[in-house]
Amino acid sequence: MRTNRNKKMLKNLLSGNSMVFITLILSISFYSFEIAFQEHHSITLPAGTGCLDGIVVEQGTSHPLSFVQIILIQDQLFSATSVSDANGRFHFDSIPEGTYSIKMSKNGFTSSGEHGIKVTTGGTTTVVLAMVPDRKKQQELWQRDEQEPRWEAASKKTIHRDYSGSQASLMGGVSRTLDPCYESQSYPDYNTESYDLIEENGFKMALDNPLSTFSIDVDHASYTNVRRFLNQHNLPNKDAVRIEEMVNYFDYDFPKPVNRDPFSVTLEMGDCFWNRNHQLVMIGIQGKTMDEKEIPPANLVFLLDVSGSMDEPNKLPLLRQAFKILVNNLRPADKVAIVVYAGAAGCVLESTPGSDKERIIMALDNLQAGGSTAGGAGIKLAYQIAKQSYIRGGNNRVILATDGDFNIGASSDAEMTRLIEEKRKEGVFLSVLGFGMGNYKDSKMEQISNAGNGNYAYIDNILEAKKVFGEELWGTLYTIAKDVKIQVEFNPLKVKAYRLIGYENRILSKEDFNDDRKDAGDIGSGHRVTALYEIVPAGSAELEPQVDPLEYQQTTITGGENLMTLKLRYKEPDDTVSKLMVRRVEATSISGKSLSNDFRFASSVAAFGMILRNSEYRGEASFDKVLAMAGNSVGNDPYGYRREFMQLVEKAKLLMQ
């Protein structure tokens, strides 16, 4: 334990004859935690960093408190977050040397925090933290839970899960997880994060279902959200794992488009490493990268959630830092307005030229959190201001930043989606940025970003903000092709069955492909889209037909040596009529040569997603095989994202053990 300071703290916390016994319990808990960590933790700490271990208890008792949000702060800036586990323990690694403060948050408890915590290079600092029960607040939470259901989860197939990954009960839509030491009391933990239920794509017989149709997806919010879980030493919720968004988080070296096409198409086929009897086909789409000078002026409206739920260092303060990165990259011809919403919505900055950065940043610095969440009113006002400042032929966009907790006004997913679809038709698109945890509404934010012809990202740290608003700024903000759909027809002479990996909530009916009224995904400047199909070759003994032959139809198979036909439809940003691209693919044209680093790395990310989801299709996939495949395919990794992926796999492996 941490020298005399912790001993003095324990004396203040604990009283009576139980003090020695309780101190022994906490000591054993710390000792067990440190031994387990040393035995299993194999990630080498970067130079100039150390570790911080801790345990949170209820003041005056030895009861550990689970699901306490632990926020590490240095120089009044958010540094990192963690969540205490079922035994009240938490851990930070790779923390830069320095002096920190800790802020704790848990419904029904209060804390003044802890200050002056020193982390040294190569060392591990341990702390004991205490929170005071707020019995009045606990009673209020209990009564609210009993009387006011806050989500229509059952009818929307929305699942709430706790941070340990176990499914929580749907009790009025509110997730309940009791501390193990508190089974006899009536004060629940509250975790109201929500994720849409994902039913994985299964194999389809190519003879009966030759067409696979889906909308592209350039979002990667799921990957950064999964990263947040793992960095807080918790396995992610199963339905938080959208495999296509994990694969699409990474850059791939696809060739640039030629001629006047807005994107190029690359295909590659090789063995499926989690099932050697199957093949894997990768489809890669590379959008053209527009020169900044060619991109039309941007009319942006920042729609920022400043409600009480945003009053955490990893929410509003991180939001300010993220948008400052965007502001510093604006051009003089661009303009920005800022709309905020809490108990009511209001405009705090009228449309301002991008050259007046000081004024925009000052408006961001003045934001304070408090009140309820009038999300519907905020969105209406933001679109109204966007239309007032509309640039014909320009990039007109609302950027919504929130934890997704809309609870006053137009709060139902369906109502919000209809509102955004109407505004999309008027030429104003929507991008969504998610922040925070505990009451994070992933399901709501994904739906409204899809409806708004925009993209969806989750900002878990300042480096991710730099990636979204720095490295990928104009891909985030400027659309080069909209309503992009893919339709693949498989040749039954070559393919017995196929399975699209991911994209479960992007599946379209085959009739939707030629219907220009059907909305689909958009591609921004420089964006890449990757899709993977797992294929059962023709002639395989697997997946024999489960239905009797048809009596009134006969099927004649043609196609020769073609493996499949790939079709893409897309619209220019200002057009209403789609264009068609067709490519007929022979197996020999995309296989038979050494596999690229991109193919192998994308397949390792997909396999990792299947392991986290405990997919029935994971086959022989394992953490060790994922690490081996990814480690041999890192390739050019200028920002270290692929190496960071391998660290996350290591963490997941340890947590699973």
N, C-alpha and C positions, 0 to 999 in steps of 0.2 A: 504494500500500500504506500501511498505517497507521503512518507515521513510524518512529522509531528502535526502538520496542518490537518491531515485527514483524521488523525487520532482525536485532535481537539474538536473537529466537526462531529465526529461520532459521539463524543461525550455530550455535546449540545443536543444531538438528535435523540439520543437514547438515555433512558433513565431507569433506576430501580435495579433489582437483582438480575434482570435479564440482560444487562449490558454486556457482560463477558460472553454470554452464550451467543448473543446476536453478533457481536464483533467477530467471534469465531466463525459463525455462519458466513458472514461477508468475506472474511479472509479466505475460507475454503472455496467460496464461489469464485473469487478473483484468481486464486491459485489454479483451480481447475480450468478456468477460462484461458489463462496464459499458457498453461501446459498444452491444452488442445490447440491453441493458436500456433504455438511453436512447432507442434508435431505436423500440422497440416498446411500451414501457410508457406508457400514456396515462391512467392513473388518477391524479388529483390527490390528493396527500397531505393529510390533515386537518391543521388547525393544531396546532402543538405536537408534531408527530411527525417522525421521520426514518426512514432505511433502514439496514439492516445487511447487508453482503455478506460472504461467506466462502468459503474452500476448505479441504477436509480432505485431508490427505496421510498416508501411512504415515511414521512418524518415521524420519529418516535417508535417505529416498528422495524422489523426485519423483512417486511413484505416487499419483494421486488415489484416494480411497476413496468408492465409491458406496454408496447406501442406508445412510448413517449417520444415525441419529436425532439431530437437533439440538434441544435443549430450552433455551429462553431463560427465565431466572429473574431475578426482581427481588424483593428483600426476602424471600427464601426462599419465594416463591410462584410457581407456574407462570404464565408470561405467554403463550408461544406456542411452536409447534413447527414444524420443517421437516425435510426429508429431502434429503441431498445427491444430486445427479444423477450421471449416468455419468461426468462430469468432476470429481466431487468438490465441485461448487459448490452453494451454497445462498443463499437470499435471504429477508429479512424486510422488509416495508414497513409503513408506518403504525404504527411502534413509538413509543410515547410517550417523550419526552425523559427521559433518566435514565441510571443506571449499572446494568449487568446482569452476570450470570454465565451461562456456557454449560456445559451438561452434554451429553456425547456418549455414544452407545450403539451398539455394533455387535458382534455375536457374533464372537468370536475376536480381539478387540482390547480394550485397556484405555486409559483416559485419566483424568487428574486434573482435566480441565475447564479452563476459562479464566475469569478473574475481572476485575472492574474495567473492563469494556467500556463506553465512554460513547457514547451516541446523542444527537445534537444536532438541534434543530429544523431541518428543511429540508436536513440534510446526510446523507451516506452514509458510514458507518464500514465499513472493510474489515478483515478479520482472516484470519490463516493459522493453522489448527489442525492438530495432529498427534496421531495415535493410535499406541500401541505394540502390535505383533503379540504375541498370546499363543499361541505355537506349541502349547503343551500343550492349551489349550482348543480350538484349531482342529482338532487331531488327534482330540480327544474328539467334537466335533461331526461330523466326517467319519465316524468309526466308528459313532456313533449312527444317522446317516443310512443307512449301509449295512446295519445289523443290525436296526433297530427302526422299521419303518414306523409313523407316528404317526396316520394318518388312513385311513379306508376310502373314499377319495375316488372311486376308479374306480367302485365299485358304487353310489355315491350321486349320481353325475353332478355332483359338486362340483368346481369349477374353482378352481385357485389361480393368481393372476396377480401379477406384480411391480408395483412402483409406477409404472413407465413405461407401464403399460397393455398391455404385450405378454404373451401367454399363456405361463405358465411350464410346464415339463414336469412331468408327474405321475410323480415318482420316489419311490415309497413315500408319496405324498400330500404330500411336502415340496417347496416351491417353491425352485428353484435359479436364481440369476442371478449369473454370474461378472462381476467387474469387467472392463471392456475391457482394462485394462493387465495383467490377471492371467490371461490365457488359458492360460499355461503352467504355472500352479500349481494346487494341488488344494484350495483353501480357498474354499468357496462362501459367498455371502450367504444368509441364511435369512429368508424372508418367508413365513409360514404363514397369512396371511389367507385366509379361505375364503368363497366366494359360490356360491350355487346357480345352476346354469345356467338362463338364461331364454331360452325359445324364443318369440319374439314372436307375438302373435295376428295371424293373416292375415285376409284378406277372406273372408266367407262369403256365399253366395248366399241371398238372403231367401226365394226360392221353395223351396229344398231344406232350408234351416236357418233357419226364421223366428224361433226362440227363442234368446236370449242370456241366460245365467243365471250370476250370480257373487255372491260374498260381498263385502260392503262392507269397506273397509280405511281406518282412520283413522290408521294409523301414518305417521310421516314420517322414520324413521331414515335412509332412503336419501338424502334431501336433505342432511342435515347431514353425512353421511359423504362425499358428493360435494363438499360445501363444504370439508371437511377436505383432501381431495386437492388441490383447486384452490388453496386458500390455502397449501399446501405446494409449489405450482408444479409439480404433476404432474396429468396427465389421469387421471380415475378408471378403475378396471376396468370393462369393459363390463357385467359382470353385477352390479356394485354399483349400477347405475342402474335403479331401479324407478320408472317414470314416474308411476304413480298416487301414490306417496309423495312425489314431488317436487311434483306439482300440489296435493296435500292439505296441504302444509306451510303454505300461505298462507291467510289469512282472506279470505272472500268475503262480500259484503253480501246474503246470501239472507234473505228475510223470515222472521220468527219464526213458529213454529207457533201455530195457533189451536185453540180448543176444548180437547179432552183428548188430542189427538194428540201423541206424544212428539217428532215432527219434522215440518217442512214439506218440500215437494218443489217445486223450481223447474226449469223447462226453458227452453232458449234454443237457437235454430238460426241459423247464418249460414254464410258462405263459409269454406272451409278454405284458409288463406292459403298453405300449402305445396303445394296442388293445387287450383287454381281450378275444376276440373271437379267437385270433390266438395263436400259439405256437412259441417258439423260440428255435432253436437248435444251440448249440455252438460246433464247432470243434476246438480242441486245439492240436497243434503239438509242441512237445518239442524236440529240437535237443540235442544230447549228448554234454556234456561239456568236451573238451579235456584238459588234463593236459598240462600246459605250456611246460613241458619238452618233451611232445609227439608231439608238433606242429613243423613241419619242419621249417628250417630257412626261413626268409622272405627277398625277394629282392624287395625293395620298391623304387619307384620314386615319389617324391613329385612334382607335376605339379602345380605351384602357379601363379595365376593371379596377376601381379603387374602393371596393366594398370592404367591410370588416374582415372577410375571409382572406384578403390579400395582405393583411398586416403581419407578414412574416418575412424575414430576411431573404429567403429564397423565392419570394413572390414579387412584391412591389419594388423593393430595392434592386433586385436582379433585373426586373422589367425595365427600370430606368436605365441601368447600365447597357442593356441590350439595345434599346432604342437610340441611345447616344451613338452607338456604333453605326447604326443606320443613318442618323442625321449627319454624321461626319463624312459619309459617302455620297450625300446628295449633291446634285448639280444646281447651278443658279436657276436653270429653267424649271426645276422641280418645285413643287410647293406642298406644304404640310399644314393640316389642321389637326387639332387634338380635341377629342370628345371623351369625357369621362362619365362613368355611371356608378352610382352607389344606391342610396335611397331614391335618388332621382338622377336624370341625365342632364348634362350641360356641356357647353362648348367653352373650353378654357383657353383655346388659341384659335383665332380665325386663320383662314388660309394664308400661309406665310411663305415667301420665297425660300428655296433651299440655301441661298447665299446668306440668309440671316440666321446662321446656326446658333449664335449666342442667345437669341430670343427663344428659339425652339427648345434649347437645352434648359433655359431658365424655367420654362413652363413645365418641363419634365421634373426638374428638381423641386418644384413647389407642390407636387402631388402628395397627398396624404390619404391613408386608408381609413375607412370607417363607414358604418351604415350597412343596409341590406343591399340586394343585388338586382337592380332594375335593368336586367340585360336587354329585354325587348325594347324598352324605351330608348336605350343607348344605341342599339342597332338602327332603329328608325331615324334618330337624329343624325347619326353618322352618314347614312345614305342620303339624307336630305342635304347635308353640307357638301357631300361629294358631288351631287347633281348641281348645286349652286356654283361650284368651281370646276365644272366638267370641262375637260379638254378634248375637243373633237379630234379623233385620230391619236389621242394620247393614251397613257396608261392610267386609267381611273380605278382606284382600288381602296377598299377599306381593310385595315390591318387590325384585327381583333386580338387583344392580349388579355388572358384571363385564366383562372383555374376552372372555369366552366360551370360555376355554381350559380345558375340563373334561378331565382326563386320568387321574383315578383314580376307581374306583367305577363308578357308573351313568353311563358316559360316552358310550355310543352315542346318536345322535339318537333312534332308535326307542324305546330303553328310557326315556330321559328324557321323551319325549313321552307315552308310556303312563302314566308316573307322574303327570305333571301333569294329564292328562285325568281320571284317577281322582279327584284332589283337587278338580278343578273341579266335579265332580258333587256334592261335599260342601259347596259354597257358598263356597269360598275361591278367589278369582281371583288371577291373576299378571300383574304388569307387569314389563318388562325394560328396563334402561338399559345401553347399551353405552359403554365407555370405551376410549381408547388406540388403538394401531396396531401393525403389525408381526406380531402373532399374533392379530389380531382375528377372531372367528368369527361373522360376520354370519349365515351360513346356519343355524347352530345356534340362535342367539338368536331369529331370526324364527320358526322352527318352534315353539319352546317357548312363545313369547308367544302365538302363534295357538292353541296347544293349551290355554292357561290362561285363555281369555276375557279377555285383557288387551291392553295396547298396548305398543309397542316404540319407544323413542327412542334416538338416539345423541347423547351429550353431548360436543361437541368443544370447548366453552369455557364459561366461567362465565355468559355471557349466555344461552346455550342452556339452562343449568340454571335460570336465572331464568324463562325462557319456560315450561319444562315444569312447574316447581314453584312458579311465581309466577302468571304470567298465565293459565296453563291448568291450575292445580292440580286443581280439582274435576272438570274434564273428564278429566284423567289418572286420577283416583282413583275417581270415582263413575259407574257405568253406569246410563243411563236406558232403554236398550233393548238386548237381546242377540239373537244369531243373526239378524242383519238380512241379508236376501237380496233381490236385485233380479233380476227377470226381464222382459225386453223382447221383445215380439213385433212384428216389423216387417211392414208391409203391402207385399207384392210389387208392388202397383199403384203404389206411390210410391217404393219402395226396391229397387234391383236387388241391391246388396250392402252389407255393413256390416263395420266392424272396431272392436272394443273396444280402446281405447288403454291399454295397461298391464293390471294385474290378472291377469297370466298365472298366478300361483300362487294365485289366488282363484277360478278358473273352477270352476263346478259343472255337473253333468249336469242336464238339464231335469227329471228325476225328483226331484232333490234339493230342488227348490223347495218342494214340498208335503210333504216328509218332515221332520217335527219332530225326528227323531233326528239329523239332519245339523247339525253345528256350523257356525256362520258368525261374522261379525264383530260387534263391539259398538260402540255409540255412547255416549260419555260426555256429561256435562252441558256444553252449549254447543258440542259438536263439530260440525264440518262435514265432509261427504263430497262429493267431486266426481268425476264420471265423464264421459269424452268418447267419443263414437262418431264415426268417420269414415264417411260415407255416400256411396255411388255412386247417384245418382238413377236411377229407372226410365227406360228409354229410352236410356240411355247405351250407346255402342258398346263400352265396356270389358267385360272379364271375361265373354266368351261362355262358355256351358256347355261343360265338358270331358267330359261323359258323354253317352251316347246316351239318348234318351227311354225311359221305363219302358214295358213292354209290358202290365203287369197293373194299373196304377193310372192314374187320370186325376185331375188337380188342377183344382178349381174355385176361383177367387180371388174373394173378397168383401172388403169393408172400406171401400168408398166413399172419402171424403176423408180418412180417418184415416191418419196417418203411422205410428203405432205405438200399442201398448198397453203401459203401464208398470205393473208389479205389484211390490209390496213386501210381504215378510213379516217380522214381528219378534215377539219375546216380551217381555213385561214382565220386569224383572230376576228376579222370584221365580216366574214362571210356566213351565210346560212345554208349553203349547199356544200356537201362534202366532196372530197376528192378520193380516188381509189388507187392504192398501190397493190400489185399482185406479184408474188414470187413463188414459182414452183421449184421444189427442193428435192434433189436426189440425195440419198443417204451418203453416197460416195463423195459428194461435193462438200460435206460438212464434217466428215469423219475420216479415220485412217491416218491421221497425223498426230503428232504430239499435242497434248492438250495445253491450252494456254493457262497462264497463271490466273487470269480472270475467271475462266471456267471452273478451275479447281477451288478458287477462293469462294466464289458464289455458291458452289455446292456445299462447301464446309459451313457457310453461314446458314443455308437452308437446313442442313442436318442439325445444327445447333438449335435452330428454332423448333424442329420436330422433337428434339430431346426435351426442351423446356416445356413443350405442350404435351409431352408423354404421348406422342402420336402413335396410333396403331400402325402407321406406315414407316416408322423409323428404322425398321429392319435391324441391321447390325451396327447402326450408328452409335457411337460412344464419344464421351468427351475426349478420350485419348486419340481416337481416330480423327475427330474434328481438329484437334491441336496439330496432329501430324500433317493432315491435308493443308490446313491454313499455314502452318509453319513453312511448308515447302512451296508456297505460292504467294508470299508477301509481295514480292516484286518491288516496283517503285512505290514507295510509301512516304511521300514528302511530309505529310502532316502526322504520321504515326497512327492513323486510324486503324489500320489492319493489325498492328502490334497491340494496340489497346484492345481490340477484339479478342486476341488470344489471352490477355489478362482476364477479361470477363469470363471466358470459358474456364480458365483456372479457378476463378472465384465460384462459379456455378458448380464446378466439380467438387470443391471443398464443402460448399453448402449442402449439396446433395448427399455427401458422405455423412 
